[in-house]
Amino acid sequence: MSAGVSRLSEPERASDGGSRYRLRDLFTPLDALLVCGGDPRLALDPTDRVNGYGCAAAPAPEIWNFASSTASTISQAAYDRAALAREELMHKCLFDEVEIAFDSRCEDMRDELRGHLQLPAHVDVVFSPSGTDSQLHALFLARAVLGAPPVTIVVGADQTGSGAAHTARGHHFSAMTASGVAVRKDGAVAGLAGVSLALPLLEAGTGIAMRADADAAVLRAVEVTIALGAPVLLQIMDASKLGWRAPSAACLDEIARRWPRQVQIVVDACQARLGRGRLRSYLDRGYMVLMTGSKFFGGPAFSGALLVPKDLSRSLDRIEGIAPGILDYAGRCDWPMAWTALRSRFDRRPNFGQWLRWEAALAEIGSYYAVPAAFRVKVLAELAAGIDSMIALSPSLCAVPAATGTAGADDEEFAQTTIFPFMLIRDGKPVSTAETCAIHRALARDMNEEIGGSAADRQVAAQRCLIGQPVRLERQDAAAQAVLRLCVGARLVTEAWSPDGAKAQRNLQHLLDRIAHVLVKIELLLDRGAMAAAPVNSAFEV
């Protein structure tokens, strides 16, 4: 089986003439199921058994994880839930067709996700293998809502997944779809191809900071596009790989006032670093929202979803013309059961990998929101203060400025920073992008033999840890720069929680000690230049 892109077995013909997927697929080893039906980056390296993000398919508690802006290794609790869910589906399939039992389970998961996020029942959930797949779903639905092919304007195009450059204009983002269909990367998706415009968030010049004119740039782009006679699908950012958000609420209000029914907004919230109140406000305004269970929440990569507000849902099920290319990017069970007409056009194939990754993600989401809100706020605030202080004290790290003035009352605990990007510095100058990538790889390895030195240094070097993959930032009139990221995710909050206040504080201090340990390892790697031995199995985040 080719992990990451496997379709498992082909469907059999059932006695009623319909397609019936083989129950035996569910007996595939759980680790293999968890990496099937998704992006090729899920494929496990045959030697070290990790994917392109350095994450294994099974729990690896010995590896410290501060990489939730990129991907996380599955936790034991999430793995156990996936195993139990598979057993329960096997049992149900003894009494119902696989597709019927699977469809019912997916609908239950929609209800569960809405419950955790405190969303009303009329918000619909479209599941997908990844946030990138969900971008294609959003484009497909936006064309129906707007009544014409839109121009997609991507805010923060320099800080979203590389696939967005393709999906924004209705092109394939990989050489293989999650359903196992071979396609040409950057080739047009039949019936979806169009035009896109990229709006970067990086400030022009040699520094690394968020541009000050983001709102003005968005308004100009929308105005010019509308003047040319095309509707707009505006993809806004909340939040980027560096934790930035744009445009402002005032800018969005201006767009709604000036161009009603000509602009459909979709929020890139794939990082899931926003308060539930803020999420609801987006949906109340009629925006679609892209999210994943595999970033902040810490479920295994990849698990995507598109949240659709009720006013859009009412019209979407009546779509008459359908882009044929979208059929390769969704199965019937991905769409809500209420969308009967639209669902009928899609194959009944179940995506077991996508489903199990979402089962795992829901375990993490439920555990996170079971923690009292006051404690969530406290942990994120104390971790933010501690990480900021440690980066500031390090002679080899230079923090990338956070975006300012974007937090609001509806951000809840996410008024706190949860992504901490930094550059590596040596002799007052940024370290090369190649060495930055090499250090990222070395952090995930036992480097005690390469580092040598004292017993204490060797102990630090031996600890394997994951942090956010390097982000390559192109700068005007200057060399490209790579930044690394320390990330606070839901699992850190869940693991720190205890009803015993003293124990909870000890748990929090333990997390801060681990973060300090990671930074010391980075210092050692920079000082000793022990990068040559690090294998090339990861690079820039894409």
Secondary structure as GFF3:
##gff-version 3
##sequence-region A 1 542
A	DSSP	beta_strand	12	13	.	.	.	ID=ss1
A	DSSP	beta_strand	19	20	.	.	.	ID=ss2
A	DSSP	three_ten_helix	23	27	.	.	.	ID=ss3
A	DSSP	alpha_helix	30	34	.	.	.	ID=ss4
A	DSSP	three_ten_helix	40	42	.	.	.	ID=ss5
A	DSSP	beta_strand	64	66	.	.	.	ID=ss6
A	DSSP	alpha_helix	76	92	.	.	.	ID=ss7
A	DSSP	alpha_helix	98	117	.	.	.	ID=ss8
A	DSSP	beta_strand	124	128	.	.	.	ID=ss9
A	DSSP	alpha_helix	131	146	.	.	.	ID=ss10
A	DSSP	beta_strand	151	155	.	.	.	ID=ss11
A	DSSP	three_ten_helix	157	159	.	.	.	ID=ss12
A	DSSP	alpha_helix	164	167	.	.	.	ID=ss13
A	DSSP	beta_strand	195	199	.	.	.	ID=ss14
A	DSSP	alpha_helix	214	227	.	.	.	ID=ss15
A	DSSP	beta_strand	232	238	.	.	.	ID=ss16
A	DSSP	beta_strand	245	246	.	.	.	ID=ss17
A	DSSP	alpha_helix	249	258	.	.	.	ID=ss18
A	DSSP	beta_strand	263	268	.	.	.	ID=ss19
A	DSSP	alpha_helix	276	284	.	.	.	ID=ss20
A	DSSP	beta_strand	288	292	.	.	.	ID=ss21
A	DSSP	beta_strand	304	308	.	.	.	ID=ss22
A	DSSP	alpha_helix	310	316	.	.	.	ID=ss23
A	DSSP	three_ten_helix	324	329	.	.	.	ID=ss24
A	DSSP	three_ten_helix	332	334	.	.	.	ID=ss25
A	DSSP	alpha_helix	340	343	.	.	.	ID=ss26
A	DSSP	alpha_helix	352	370	.	.	.	ID=ss27
A	DSSP	alpha_helix	373	393	.	.	.	ID=ss28
A	DSSP	beta_strand	397	399	.	.	.	ID=ss29
A	DSSP	three_ten_helix	409	415	.	.	.	ID=ss30
A	DSSP	beta_strand	419	426	.	.	.	ID=ss31
A	DSSP	beta_strand	429	430	.	.	.	ID=ss32
A	DSSP	alpha_helix	433	443	.	.	.	ID=ss33
A	DSSP	alpha_helix	448	451	.	.	.	ID=ss34
A	DSSP	alpha_helix	455	462	.	.	.	ID=ss35
A	DSSP	beta_strand	465	475	.	.	.	ID=ss36
A	DSSP	beta_strand	478	487	.	.	.	ID=ss37
A	DSSP	alpha_helix	490	496	.	.	.	ID=ss38
A	DSSP	alpha_helix	501	528	.	.	.	ID=ss39
###
